[in-house]
């Protein structure tokens, strides 16, 4: 991870754990931190905005990712806020033109 991120040691460990679990459980294409933490403007009260691009998303997969994130947030006393997109949504859907995705493309830090 880029060192300019404004994250505590606990947040870095939580992100590493989440990445490990998600990549071993799902077909993850990309993960990026965006928002105040990626810009180096975050503080101890800021959440960690995390974009997760997954090959295929279903309601069940999305629910599992939220549950895993919740458990890691509890274990590390963090506040990771995932935003989940499928590859199809980003390649062919309107999300590729959304303001949120444009911000993620501009300031997102791959993890």
N, C-alpha and C positions, 0 to 999 in steps of 0.2 A: 504494500500500500504506500501511496505517496506520503511523505513525511509532513507536508504542509497542512494536512488535515488537522482540524482542532478536535482531537478525540483523546479521552482519558485512556489509561492502560486497560481498564475494565471494558471500555467500549471497543477497543482494538481486539481484545481477546474474544468478546462476544461476536464481533463481525467474523473473525477467523473461524470460530466454532460454527456459526450459522453457515458460512460458505462451505465448510467441510461437510456438514450434514446435508445441505441442500444438493451439492454436487454429487454426493454419493447416493442420494435418494431419487433425484429427478434429472431430467435432461435439461439442465440449465445451460443457456447460451451465453448470457452475460449478466454481470452484476455491477452496478455503479452506485457510489454514494454521491448524492447531490444535495443542494440546499446549503444552509449556513455552514454545516460541517465541512463540505467540500471547498467552500470559499475561505475557510480559516476564520470564520466569524462566529462559530458556535460557542456556546458557553455550557456550563454544567446543567442548565435547564433545557437546552436544545435537544430535540430528538434527532435521530440519525435517519434521514430520508434515504431509502435504499430502493433503487430500481432493479427488479429481477425480470429478465427476459427468459422465458421458458419455451421450449419447442412447441408443445401442445398444452393448453390449459383447459381444465375442466373445473367445475365447481368443487369437486372432491379434492383435486390437487391444490387449488387455491386455499381451500379450508385447511388442508394439511400444512401448507407453508405458513399460514397465519398461526396455527397451533404451535408449530416448531419455534417460530419467532417469539411467540408469547412465552414459551417455556425458557428460551434463552434469555429473554428480557428479565424474567424472574430470577434466573440463576446468576446473572451478572449485574443485576440492578441497573439495567439500561432501558432505553426507549428507542428501539429500532422500529421504524414505520415503513413496511414494505409497500411498494407499488408494483403490481405484477402485470406484465404484458406477455401475450403469446407472440411468437415469431410472425404468425399470419396477421395479427392485429397491426404490427409495426410495418410489415412489408406491403400489405394490401388494404388495410383498413384506414379509417380516418385518424386513428391515433398517431400515425406517422406525421401528421400535420398539426397535431395539437400543441398549444403553447407549452404544456407541461413537458412533453417529449422533446420539444426544441430546447428547453432549459436543460434537460438532462443531457442532451447531446453536447450542449455548449460547456457546461460546468461539471458534468459527471466524471468521477474518478473511478476507473476500473479497480475492482478488488480481486 
